[in-house]
Amino acid sequence: MGWACRSPRRALRRLVFLLIHLLYRLRFRGRRHLPAHGPALVVCNHVSFVDALVVGGGCPRPVRFLMDRPIYESPGLHWLFRLVGAIPVDSERRDPGGLRRALDQVSQALRAGEVVMLFPEGRLTPDGEVHAFRRGLELILARDPVPVVPAALAGLWGSWTSHRGGRALAKWPRRFRARVALYFGEPLAAEAARRDRVEARVRALKAEADAWVVGGS
């Protein structure tokens, strides 16, 4: 992907970074763990519909991310998702061959030296906890054995963009400037990034991030 495509994404990342700082009291930790150059896969828990914005704004490099195709094709937002290089993915039941096409796009991005973000739970958490990772991580690494950077979000459970207290986006916002933490862990080599091991790393990072959100120390 050429400079013309990367430049708008860099500019948009800066705007997103400013926006999330206005909306939340943020703490980032471990951003140095993201490789400065070359491909990487960021794996994070999934709490709310703004997770991608927080992770994308908090990463020191532009990030592409996988997202459900129905959200990707949302009227009024489709142009934005295309601009930032989101990769739509659909279930095989709804779109036979859709998963393969998404994996092809992920491979193209990684082989071009980009960073791709994955929410391996495959859905927003229904209770605020980390749920079992699905096989997407293994499918990606089987094609492209790149470093895996575990990450965890805390503080967004309870926002109107999460499922707490009812369906996400179906409630009025009740919080402003809430504490939100995004912690990155040390990268794992592809051969060491088993699904259960990465899930355990994400859970441990989330516990640390939760402690800051609650205690503020």
N, C-alpha and C positions, 0 to 999 in steps of 0.2 A: 504494500500500500504506500502510495507516494506522499510527498510532503504536503500537497494540497489537501489530502484527506486528514492527515495527522494534525495539521495546524489548527483547524476548527475545533478538534477534540481537545487539544491542549488549552485553547482559550475557554472552551466551555467548562473544562475541569476547574479552571481558576474561578469562574463565576459560581459554579456549584460549591466550591470550597468556601467562598464568601457567604453564600446563602445558608449553608448548614451551620456556619458559625453564628449567624444571626438567629437561627431558630433554636439552637441547642448550645448548652455549655459542654464543650467537647474535651475529651482527653484522648490523645493518640499515644500509643506506646509500641515500640518495636518496628517503626517504619523502616529502620535501617536494614531489617531482615529481607526486605524485598530486593532482589538483585538489581543492581544499577543498570545492567544491560542484559539483553537476551531474553528468551522466553521464560515464562513462569506461570504457574496456575495458583491463584489465590482461592482458598476454600474457606467458606464462612458459614456460620449458622444463619438462619433466616427468620427474622422476627417481624418485619413490617414491610410495607410497600416502599419505604424510603431507604431501605438498606443499601441498595445499589448506589444511591446518591451519596450516602455517608462513606461507603467504602471507596467509591470512585473519587470523591473529593479528598479523602484522607490518604489515598495512595500517592506516593511521590512520583509515580509515572501514570500516564493515561492507561485506563483499564477498559477492556471490552468485557461484556457480561452476557451470560445466557439468560433468557427470560421467556415466559410462556407466550406463545404466539398470540392468543387473544388480547393480552395486554400490549404486546408489540404493535398490534394493528389497531389500537384504540384511536378513534377519531380525534384529531387535534393534537395527538402526541406521537403519531407514527413518524412524522418528519424528524422529531427530536431523537427518537430511538435509532433511526437510521443514521443521523448525524454522528451520534456518539459510538456507532459501530456495534450496537446490541445484536446479539445472535438469537433469533427466535427458534424455539423448539416446541414441538407438539408431541402428544402421545401417538404411538403407533396405531392405536384404535381410531383416533380422529384423523390421522394423516399418515397412512402407510408410507414409509420411506422418509418421514419427517425427521426422525432421530438421526438417520444416516446423513441427511443433508446438513443438519446442525453440526454433527461431528466433523464433517468435511470442512465447514467454515471455521470451526475451532482449530483444526489442523492447519489450515491456511494461515490463521492468525499467529499461532505458535511458531510455525516455520518461518514466519516473517519477523520473528523476534519480539512479538507483542506479549502483553500480560492479559490473561483471561481470568475472569472471576466466575466461580461456580458455587451455587447454593445446593450442596449435595442432598439435603433433606427433600428437595423437590417441591416444597410447599411452605407456606407460612406456618410457624408453630401454632398449634391450637391452645397451648397452655403455658407458653413462655420458656419451656425447656427444649433442650436439643434432642431431636429425634433421630432415629436410625438413618444412616447415610445410604443412599441408593447407589446403583452400580455405575452411574455416569462417570465418577472419578476413575474407576478402573478402565472403562472403555476409552477414555481420553488418553490415559497413560499408556495403554497398550499400543496406541498409535504413535504417540509422541511422549517419550520418557523425559519430561522436563521437571525442574525443581517444583516442589509443592510448598506453598507458604500457608500454614494454618492461620486463621484469624477468627476473632470472636467479637460480637456486638453485645452490648448491654445498655439498658436504659430506655429502649424503644418499646418494650412490652408495656402496654397501658396507653400508648399513644392511639390516636384515632385511626392511624394507618396499620394497627395491629388488630388481632382477633380478640383481644381482651374486652369483655363486656359486650360482645356482639360482633357482627361481621365488620371486617376492616372497611374503612371509608364510608360506613353507614351511620357513623356517630359524629357529633360535633366535637371539634378539638377542645380539650379541657386543660391542656398543659402548654406552657410556653417556657422556653429556655430550660428545659429539663436536662439533667445530667445524662450524657451519652458517652460511652467509652468504646473505642475500637482498638483492640490489642492484636498485634501480629506476633507470631512465634517464629522460631528459627526454621529455615527451610529444610525440607526433607528431600533427599535424593529420590528419584522416581522409584527405584527398586526397593526403597524402605518405606514408601508411602502406601502401605496397605490401608484398606478402607477403615478397619477397626482402629488402627494406630492413629490415623489422621483424625478420626472422630474423637478419640480420647484426648488428643492435643487440643482440639477445639473446645471440648468440654472444660478442660483445665484452664484454658485462657478465659473462657466465659466466667468461670468462678472468680478469677482474679479481677476481671472487669466489673462483675457484679459487686464485689467488695468495695471498689472505688465509688460506684454509683450510689450505693447505700451509705457508706461511711464518709466518702468525700476526702479521704486522707491521701 
